[in-house]
Amino acid sequence: MRKLWLLLLLALGIPAYAADPACTGLCLKQVTCTGGATTSITGTVFAPNGVDPLPNVLVFIPNAPIEAFTPGVACPAPNAPPTGSPLVGGRTAADGSFRLVNVPVGTAIPLVIQSGRWRRQLTVSTTTACADTAFSARMPRNQTEGDIPLIAVATGRADAVECVLRKVGIDEAEVTNPMGTGRIHLYTGSGSKGAEIDITTPSQSSLMDDAAQLSKYDVLMLPCQGTSEGQTTPDRLTNLLGYANAGGRVYASHYSYAWFHQNGPFASVAAWPANEVSARAGGTATVNTSFASGKTLSDWLQVVGASTSPGQVNLQEISPAITGVNAPTQVWLTLNSPSQGNPVQQFTFNTPVGSANQCGRVLFNEYHVESPAVSPAKAFPTECSKGAMTSQEKLLEYSLFDLTNSGAGPTLTPASAEFGMQAVGFSTAAKIFTLTNDSIFPSVVSSVTVTSDFLVTSNSCGNLAPNASCQIGVVFKPTAIGAATGTLTVFSNASTATSTLTGTGVDFTIAMTPASGSLIAGTSLTAPVTVLPLAGYAGAVTISCTTTVPGSTCTPNKTSVIPSAVAGVSVTITSTSKYAVVGYGGFGRGVMALVALCSVCLLWRRRSQVRSLVLTSCGVLMLLAVCGAVTGCSSKLPGQNAVYTAPGTYTYTITATDGLLKHSATYSLKVTVN
């Protein structure tokens, strides 16, 4: 009877509540909708300032109480489910947007936004069955709003990252001495002192000398202090290494290279300079979009107005000292300076270096975010500048949340693919792309699209379970000559995963230069053939020549050539005369009659000159003998060929083909009388 009621409700379009006996709590408020509809929540997650959207933020509806974070550095398992027994959830896209489907129906629906140890618990006042509810939120500004990672900042006179945290939206009251109640603790730099809270603010040295104190922090920030001297000792280097290996997150810049370039396994992650160079004015850097998070950063920079060209960002106070990194260190930014080898401006590596179980992370960059006013010494926040955030401050904002995160949205690999050169109008073999759902929640792939001259030929993506993968096949079919760039985009839940696709459409041309000529029937000529590559075509082509002209042939001197290296290609055209004797064409009788008439006239005029007459007669006889030899003065014509090339104008077709492409040129030949 219960089943009949459920069927009746569905037939009438009335949502039916779940009846699974294992379903408890908010699960009982999930409903089944008809016509493909769902109960959903859509919105955007912002930074604490409420202005900048945040990507890769976990958004979920809990079905159990949220537990407090355990204080101190920890080594969480990658993509481990958060506390609260999530019922439904997902991650925000590059523009901070999210969409949760099949959410519970009712009032006071709990919703959590979380990025690492940034977390805020919220309540959606009402959701309507089989409809969408709009709901946006921001990360907490203070502890009364939610959880903020415990962050230690070593202040310096060259780079005031504490000011950027303030611009990100963290309340000033959260920036305190370590003995205070705030979540951002300041330590004055031991290289070149920066801002302080007051005269009791401890030094960076006191923190780095105390491994137990260091382990209390979720994030350690070591910005440039204007010098590398006076900061490190062997014990401090060991403490930093142990902190990162235990799961700590480290941000460092410029002269803070001193903490890494001679610190055990840290020394192997990059080509550290022997002596860091001073920062200079600035330049434009390229974002590495060959991996998922790099592509997200590139997109995000445009969303927040920090970039006007995709993948390009302007930086100030940069250093070109890092010449490269060693795998698997991940490059994020490179300076656009070929003369300097496009030096790396930002990279990350996971710790312990070389271990299979890595849970710590280090971010190093070669640019300053804010030059503080610290002369004379200033108390926070008087050292901070006012005004909008610069592009590199936006970079720090993104990096801060990415550094503390423990997961990401769906990944699409490879992040880029080069299809190479392909004949125009023909498809390459398919390249396979793999989409992996790196989330604890199921993912629904709603669309797969490609742009430019690329085509999706196979797609096994649909509903993806957590940590499951699917494959997408893509081919390149150029429609024009030259380079082509496209994008494979996979949209799932509210996340977008992309790869940059490149290929080159190639072709070749064939021409006859000159394109016409003439000959006497029974003779031959050689005509040059020009075969040229287009857009880098480098394949081999076969040359052939055809004609329907009777008694004529057209033969290439080379049957296969490579256009890029072609030289001396030609065709030889032959013809056949009507008569076996080349040049015969009624010459005998007509000419002989003319000769006879001329001879009679000559004899008549020379009749008085006997000697001359005799000589002239002999000459005529010799001429007759020659004519007879040539034409057959016996009145018999020369032998005639069964097939011959008659006078006229004819066309010959010269063709070049590589198995895919086929191009032809014509040659016009005029044949004159035999």
C-alpha positions in Angstrom: 0.0 0.0 0.0 2.9 2.4 0.9 4.4 1.8 -2.6 1.1 2.7 -4.2 1.0 6.0 -2.3 4.5 6.8 -3.4 3.7 6.1 -7.0 0.6 8.3 -6.8 2.6 11.2 -5.3 5.2 11.0 -8.0 2.5 10.8 -10.7 1.0 14.0 -9.3 4.4 15.7 -9.2 4.4 15.8 -5.4 7.9 15.2 -3.9 8.2 12.0 -1.9 10.4 11.9 1.1 13.0 9.1 1.4 12.0 5.9 3.2 15.3 4.2 3.4 15.5 2.8 7.0 19.2 3.6 7.1 18.5 7.2 6.4 18.6 9.4 9.5 18.8 13.0 10.4 18.7 15.4 7.4 18.7 12.5 5.1 15.0 12.1 5.9 14.4 15.6 4.4 15.8 14.7 1.0 13.1 14.3 -1.6 12.7 12.7 -5.1 11.6 15.1 -7.8 10.1 14.4 -11.2 11.2 15.5 -14.6 14.9 15.6 -13.7 14.4 18.4 -11.2 16.3 18.6 -7.9 16.4 20.5 -4.7 19.5 22.6 -4.8 21.5 25.4 -3.3 23.7 27.7 -5.5 26.0 30.5 -4.5 29.5 31.9 -4.2 32.1 31.7 -1.4 34.2 34.8 -0.8 37.3 35.7 1.2 36.8 37.3 4.6 36.7 40.7 2.9 33.5 39.6 1.1 34.9 40.8 -2.2 37.2 38.2 -3.7 35.6 34.8 -4.6 37.6 31.7 -3.5 38.1 28.6 -5.5 38.5 25.0 -4.3 36.5 25.7 -1.1 34.7 22.6 0.3 30.9 23.3 0.7 28.8 20.7 2.4 25.7 20.0 4.4 26.6 18.1 7.6 24.5 15.3 9.0 26.2 15.3 12.4 27.8 17.8 14.8 31.0 19.5 13.6 34.0 18.7 15.8 36.7 21.2 16.7 40.1 21.1 15.1 42.8 19.4 17.1 45.3 22.2 17.9 48.8 22.0 16.5 50.5 20.9 13.2 49.0 17.7 11.8 49.4 15.4 8.9 45.9 15.0 7.4 45.2 12.3 4.8 44.7 13.7 1.3 41.0 14.3 0.6 40.0 12.9 4.0 36.3 13.6 4.7 35.7 16.5 7.0 34.0 16.1 10.3 30.2 16.3 10.4 29.3 13.2 8.2 28.6 15.3 5.1 25.3 14.5 3.4 25.9 16.3 0.1 28.7 18.7 -0.9 31.2 19.8 -3.5 33.9 22.4 -4.2 33.8 25.9 -5.5 34.9 26.7 -9.1 37.5 29.3 -10.1 34.9 32.1 -9.7 34.0 30.8 -6.2 30.6 29.4 -7.4 29.1 26.2 -6.1 26.0 24.1 -6.5 24.7 21.5 -4.1 22.1 19.1 -5.4 19.6 16.8 -3.6 19.8 19.0 -0.5 17.3 18.5 2.4 14.0 20.4 2.3 13.0 22.6 5.2 14.1 25.3 7.5 17.4 26.0 9.2 19.5 23.8 7.0 23.1 23.8 8.1 25.9 24.5 5.6 29.7 24.5 6.1 32.4 26.2 4.0 35.9 25.0 4.6 39.4 25.4 3.2 42.0 23.6 5.3 41.5 25.0 8.7 39.5 28.0 7.5 35.9 27.1 8.3 32.6 28.7 8.9 29.3 27.0 9.9 26.2 28.7 8.5 22.5 28.2 8.3 20.3 28.4 5.2 17.0 29.7 6.4 14.7 27.8 4.0 15.0 25.4 1.0 12.1 24.6 -1.3 11.4 21.1 -2.6 12.6 20.6 -6.2 13.7 24.3 -6.6 16.9 26.2 -6.3 17.9 28.4 -3.3 20.5 31.1 -3.6 22.9 31.4 -0.8 26.4 33.0 -0.7 28.9 33.3 2.2 32.3 34.5 3.1 35.1 33.0 5.2 35.3 34.2 8.9 36.9 37.5 9.7 37.3 36.6 13.4 36.9 33.7 15.7 33.4 34.6 16.6 32.4 33.8 13.0 34.4 30.6 12.6 37.7 28.9 12.5 40.9 30.7 11.3 44.3 28.8 11.0 46.8 29.8 13.7 49.5 31.7 11.7 53.0 32.8 12.8 54.4 35.8 10.8 58.0 36.9 11.0 57.9 40.6 10.1 60.6 42.3 8.1 61.3 45.7 6.6 61.1 44.4 3.0 57.8 42.5 2.8 54.8 43.1 5.1 52.6 40.1 4.6 50.7 40.9 7.7 49.2 43.9 5.9 47.9 41.7 3.1 46.2 39.4 5.7 44.4 42.6 6.9 43.4 43.4 3.3 42.1 39.8 2.8 39.6 40.8 5.5 40.9 39.4 8.8 40.0 41.7 11.7 42.9 43.7 13.1 42.0 42.3 16.6 43.1 38.9 15.4 46.7 40.1 14.9 48.4 39.9 18.3 51.5 38.9 20.1 51.9 35.1 20.6 50.7 35.6 24.2 47.5 37.2 22.9 44.2 35.6 21.9 44.4 36.4 18.2 44.9 33.9 15.4 47.7 35.8 13.7 50.9 36.1 15.8 53.6 38.5 15.0 57.4 37.9 15.6 59.8 40.6 14.6 62.4 39.6 12.0 65.8 38.6 13.2 67.4 39.6 9.9 66.0 43.1 9.5 63.3 43.9 12.0 59.8 44.8 10.8 56.6 45.9 12.5 55.6 44.8 16.0 52.5 44.8 18.2 54.4 46.5 21.0 57.7 46.3 22.8 56.9 42.9 24.1 56.6 41.3 20.6 59.1 38.4 20.6 61.7 37.8 17.8 61.6 35.3 15.0 64.7 33.7 16.6 62.7 32.8 19.7 60.2 31.0 17.6 62.6 29.1 15.4 64.7 28.1 18.4 61.7 26.4 20.0 60.4 23.4 18.0 57.5 22.9 20.5 56.3 26.4 20.0 56.7 26.2 16.3 54.6 23.0 16.1 51.6 24.9 17.5 51.1 26.8 14.3 49.2 25.7 11.2 51.1 28.2 9.0 54.5 29.8 9.2 55.2 32.9 7.1 58.8 33.8 6.4 58.7 36.8 4.1 61.7 38.7 2.9 63.4 40.9 5.5 65.8 42.7 3.2 68.7 40.4 4.2 69.4 36.8 4.6 71.9 37.3 7.4 71.2 36.7 11.1 68.3 34.4 10.7 69.4 30.8 10.5 71.4 28.4 12.6 71.8 24.7 12.3 69.2 24.0 15.0 66.7 26.4 13.4 67.1 24.8 10.0 66.4 21.4 11.6 63.4 22.8 13.4 62.0 24.2 10.1 62.6 20.9 8.4 60.8 18.9 11.1 57.9 21.4 11.2 57.2 21.0 7.4 57.7 17.3 7.5 55.1 17.0 10.2 52.5 18.6 8.0 53.2 22.3 8.5 52.6 24.9 5.8 55.4 27.3 5.0 55.2 30.6 3.1 58.6 32.2 2.2 59.9 34.8 -0.2 63.1 36.2 -1.7 65.9 36.5 1.0 64.2 33.7 3.0 66.0 31.3 0.5 68.5 31.1 3.4 66.1 28.7 5.1 66.3 26.2 2.2 69.3 26.4 0.0 71.5 24.5 2.5 68.9 22.7 4.5 69.1 19.0 3.8 66.5 17.7 1.3 65.2 21.3 0.8 68.4 22.1 -1.1 67.4 19.6 -3.8 64.0 21.1 -4.8 65.3 24.0 -6.8 68.4 25.7 -8.3 68.9 28.0 -5.3 71.3 30.9 -5.8 74.5 31.1 -3.9 73.7 34.7 -3.1 70.2 36.1 -3.6 70.1 39.2 -5.8 68.3 42.3 -4.7 64.7 42.9 -5.9 64.2 45.1 -8.9 61.4 47.2 -10.4 59.1 44.5 -11.8 57.9 42.7 -14.9 55.2 40.5 -16.3 55.0 36.8 -15.4 53.3 33.8 -17.0 51.1 31.5 -14.9 51.8 27.8 -15.5 48.5 26.4 -16.6 49.8 22.9 -17.4 48.3 21.6 -14.1 44.8 22.0 -12.6 45.5 24.4 -9.8 47.7 26.6 -12.1 44.8 26.8 -14.6 42.5 27.7 -11.7 44.9 30.5 -10.6 45.0 31.9 -14.1 41.2 32.0 -14.4 40.9 33.4 -10.8 43.3 36.3 -11.5 41.0 37.5 -14.3 37.9 37.0 -12.1 39.4 39.3 -9.4 40.8 41.8 -11.9 44.5 41.1 -11.2 45.1 40.0 -14.9 43.8 41.4 -18.2 45.4 38.7 -20.4 44.9 35.1 -19.6 47.8 33.6 -17.7 49.7 37.0 -17.5 50.2 38.9 -14.3 52.2 42.1 -13.6 54.6 41.9 -10.6 56.6 44.5 -8.7 59.8 44.2 -6.7 60.9 40.9 -8.3 64.0 38.9 -8.1 65.3 36.7 -11.1 67.5 34.5 -9.0 65.9 31.0 -9.2 66.8 29.6 -12.6 64.9 26.4 -12.3 63.4 23.7 -10.1 63.8 19.9 -9.8 60.9 17.5 -10.3 58.5 17.1 -8.7 58.6 20.7 -7.5 55.7 22.5 -9.1 56.4 25.8 -10.9 53.5 28.3 -10.7 55.0 31.5 -12.2 57.9 32.4 -14.5 59.1 35.9 -15.4 58.8 36.8 -19.1 62.5 37.4 -19.7 64.1 35.1 -22.3 67.4 36.9 -21.9 67.5 35.7 -18.3 66.1 32.2 -19.0 62.5 33.1 -17.9 63.4 32.6 -14.2 60.9 31.0 -11.8 59.0 33.5 -9.7 56.9 31.0 -7.6 56.9 27.3 -6.9 55.7 24.8 -4.3 56.9 21.4 -3.1 55.5 18.9 -0.7 57.2 17.4 2.4 58.8 15.2 3.5 60.7 15.6 0.2 60.9 12.3 -1.6 58.5 10.5 0.7 55.4 8.6 -0.5 53.4 10.0 2.4 53.6 13.8 2.1 51.4 16.1 4.0 53.4 19.3 4.5 53.8 22.0 1.8 56.2 24.9 1.1 55.5 27.9 -1.1 58.4 30.1 -2.2 58.2 33.2 -4.3 60.6 35.8 -5.7 58.4 38.9 -5.4 57.4 41.2 -2.5 53.8 41.8 -1.8 54.0 45.1 0.2 56.9 47.3 1.2 56.1 48.5 4.8 56.9 51.8 6.3 59.0 50.7 9.3 61.6 53.4 9.7 61.3 54.3 12.5 59.8 51.1 13.9 56.0 51.0 13.6 53.3 49.2 15.5 50.8 47.1 13.4 48.9 48.3 11.4 50.5 51.7 11.0 53.1 50.2 8.6 50.5 49.1 6.2 49.5 51.0 3.0 46.0 51.9 2.1 44.2 51.3 -1.2 43.2 48.4 -3.4 45.2 45.2 -3.4 47.9 44.9 -6.0 48.2 41.9 -8.4 50.9 40.3 -6.2 48.8 40.8 -3.1 46.0 39.0 -4.9 48.5 36.2 -5.6 49.2 36.0 -1.9 45.5 35.9 -1.1 45.1 32.9 -3.5 48.2 31.2 -2.2 47.2 31.6 1.4 44.1 29.5 0.9 45.6 27.1 -1.5 48.6 26.5 0.8 46.3 25.6 3.7 43.9 23.5 1.6 44.1 19.7 1.7 42.2 18.9 -1.5 41.0 20.3 -4.9 38.2 20.0 -7.4 38.1 17.5 -10.2 41.4 17.2 -12.2 41.7 16.7 -15.9 44.9 15.1 -17.2 46.9 15.8 -19.2 46.4 19.5 -18.5 47.6 20.2 -22.0 48.1 18.2 -25.2 49.9 18.9 -28.5 48.4 17.1 -31.4 51.2 18.0 -33.8 50.9 18.7 -37.5 47.9 17.3 -39.3 46.6 17.5 -42.9 43.8 20.0 -43.3 40.4 18.3 -43.4 41.6 15.1 -41.8 41.5 13.8 -38.1 44.4 12.8 -35.9 44.3 9.7 -33.8 42.4 10.4 -30.6 44.2 11.5 -27.4 42.7 10.3 -24.2 42.0 12.7 -21.2 41.2 11.4 -17.7 38.9 13.2 -15.4 39.4 12.2 -11.7 36.9 13.1 -9.0 39.3 14.1 -6.2 36.4 14.8 -3.9 34.8 12.9 -1.0 31.5 13.5 -2.8 30.0 12.0 -5.9 30.3 14.2 -9.0 27.9 14.5 -11.9 29.5 15.5 -15.2 26.9 17.7 -16.9 28.8 18.8 -20.0 32.0 18.1 -22.0 32.9 20.7 -24.7 35.8 21.6 -27.0 36.6 24.6 -29.0 38.4 25.4 -32.3 39.2 22.5 -34.6 39.0 19.8 -31.9 36.3 17.2 -31.6 35.2 14.9 -28.8 35.0 11.3 -30.2 34.3 9.4 -27.0 33.1 10.2 -23.5 32.6 7.8 -20.6 31.9 10.5 -18.0 28.6 10.7 -16.2 28.1 10.1 -12.5 31.5 9.8 -10.8 31.9 8.2 -7.4 34.5 9.7 -5.0 38.1 9.1 -6.3 36.7 7.6 -9.5 37.9 8.4 -13.0 36.5 8.5 -16.6 38.0 9.0 -20.0 37.3 11.5 -22.8 38.7 11.0 -26.4 39.6 14.1 -28.4 40.8 14.4 -32.0 42.2 17.4 -34.0 40.7 18.0 -37.4 42.1 21.3 -38.8 39.9 23.3 -41.1 42.6 25.8 -42.0 46.3 26.1 -42.4 48.3 27.2 -39.3 48.3 26.9 -35.6 45.1 26.1 -33.8 44.4 26.4 -30.0 41.4 25.1 -28.3 40.1 24.1 -24.8 38.6 20.9 -23.5 36.2 21.9 -20.7 34.5 19.5 -18.3 31.8 20.9 -16.1 30.8 18.8 -13.0 28.7 20.1 -10.1 30.0 23.7 -9.9 33.6 22.9 -10.8 35.2 23.3 -14.2 38.3 21.3 -15.3 40.1 22.3 -18.5 43.1 21.3 -20.7 44.8 23.7 -23.4 44.8 21.9 -26.7 47.1 22.8 -29.6 47.8 21.6 -33.1 48.8 22.8 -36.5 46.9 22.4 -39.7 49.4 21.7 -42.6 49.1 21.4 -46.4 51.2 21.8 -49.5 50.8 23.3 -53.0 51.8 22.1 -56.4 52.2 24.4 -59.5 53.7 24.4 -63.0 55.9 27.3 -63.8 55.5 28.1 -66.6 52.1 26.5 -66.9 52.2 26.2 -70.8 54.5 25.4 -73.7 54.6 24.2 -77.3 56.5 21.6 -79.4 56.5 20.0 -82.9 54.8 16.6 -83.0 57.3 13.9 -82.6 59.5 15.8 -80.1 59.5 16.2 -76.3 60.0 18.9 -73.7 60.7 19.1 -69.9 58.6 21.3 -67.7 59.5 22.2 -64.0 57.1 21.3 -61.2 57.0 23.3 -57.9 55.8 21.6 -54.7 55.9 23.8 -51.6 55.0 23.1 -47.9 52.5 25.2 -46.0 52.7 25.7 -42.2 55.6 23.3 -41.8 54.3 20.4 -43.8 57.1 17.8 -43.8 55.5 14.6 -45.2 56.5 12.8 -48.4 54.2 13.2 -51.5 53.9 11.1 -54.6 54.1 12.8 -58.0 52.1 11.5 -61.0 51.1 12.9 -64.4 48.1 11.9 -66.5 46.9 12.8 -69.9 44.4 11.6 -72.6 46.3 13.0 -75.5 46.9 10.3 -78.2 50.5 9.3 -78.8 51.7 11.4 -75.8 53.2 10.5 -72.4 53.9 12.6 -69.3 56.6 11.2 -66.9 57.8 12.7 -63.6 61.6 12.5 -63.0 60.8 11.8 -59.3 57.9 9.8 -58.0 58.2 10.8 -54.3 59.5 14.1 -52.8 59.4 15.9 -49.5 58.2 19.5 -50.2 60.4 21.1 -47.6 63.4 19.7 -49.4 62.2 19.6 -53.0 64.6 20.4 -55.8 64.8 19.5 -59.5 61.3 18.1 -59.8 60.0 18.1 -63.4 57.9 16.1 -65.9 58.9 15.1 -69.4 56.1 15.3 -72.0 56.6 13.4 -75.3 54.6 13.4 -78.5 54.3 11.2 -81.6 54.4 12.5 -85.2 52.0 11.4 -87.9 54.7 10.1 -90.2 57.8 8.0 -89.4 59.9 10.9 -90.8 59.7 13.8 -88.5 58.8 17.0 -90.3 57.0 15.5 -93.3 53.8 17.2 -94.0 53.1 17.3 -97.9 56.6 18.8 -98.5 57.5 16.6 -101.5 55.1 17.3 -104.2 54.4 20.9 -103.6 58.0 21.8 -103.2 59.0 19.7 -106.1 56.5 21.5 -108.4 57.8 24.9 -107.2 61.4 23.8 -107.8 60.5 22.6 -111.3 58.9 25.9 -112.2 61.8 27.9 -110.8 64.2 25.7 -112.8 62.4 26.3 -116.1 62.5 30.0 -115.5 66.1 29.9 -114.7 67.0 27.9 -117.8 65.1 30.3 -120.0 67.0 33.3 -118.6 70.3 31.5 -118.8 69.8 30.0 -122.3 72.6 32.0 -123.9 75.1 30.8 -121.3 75.8 27.2 -122.2 78.3 26.7 -119.4 76.1 28.2 -116.8 73.2 26.2 -118.1 75.0 23.0 -117.6 76.0 24.0 -114.1 72.5 25.1 -113.3 71.1 21.9 -114.6 73.4 19.9 -112.5 72.3 21.9 -109.4 68.7 21.2 -110.2 69.4 17.5 -110.5 71.1 17.5 -107.1 68.2 19.3 -105.5 65.8 16.7 -107.0 68.0 13.9 -105.7 67.8 15.4 -102.1 64.0 15.9 -102.4 63.6 12.4 -103.6 65.5 11.0 -100.6 63.4 13.0 -98.2 59.9 12.7 -99.7 60.1 9.9 -102.0 60.0 11.4 -105.4 58.7 8.1 -106.6 55.3 9.6 -105.3 55.2 7.1 -102.3 54.5 8.8 -98.9 56.7 8.0 -95.7 55.4 5.4 -93.2 52.6 6.7 -90.9 52.3 5.9 -87.2 49.1 4.2 -86.1 48.7 6.5 -83.1 50.0 10.0 -83.3 49.7 13.5 -81.7 47.7 15.7 -84.0 48.2 19.4 -84.0 46.2 21.2 -81.3 46.3 22.4 -77.7 46.2 19.8 -74.9 46.0 19.6 -71.1 48.2 17.5 -68.8 47.4 16.9 -65.1 50.2 16.7 -62.6 49.1 15.4 -59.1 50.8 15.3 -55.7 49.3 13.2 -52.9 50.4 12.1 -49.4 47.7 9.6 -48.8 45.4 12.2 -47.2 45.9 15.4 -49.1 45.7 15.5 -52.9 46.5 18.5 -55.0 46.8 18.9 -58.8 48.2 21.4 -61.3 47.7 21.5 -65.1 50.0 22.2 -68.0 48.8 23.4 -71.4 50.7 22.2 -74.4 50.4 23.4 -78.0 51.4 20.8 -80.6 52.2 22.1 -84.1 52.2 20.3 -87.5 54.4 17.4 -88.4 
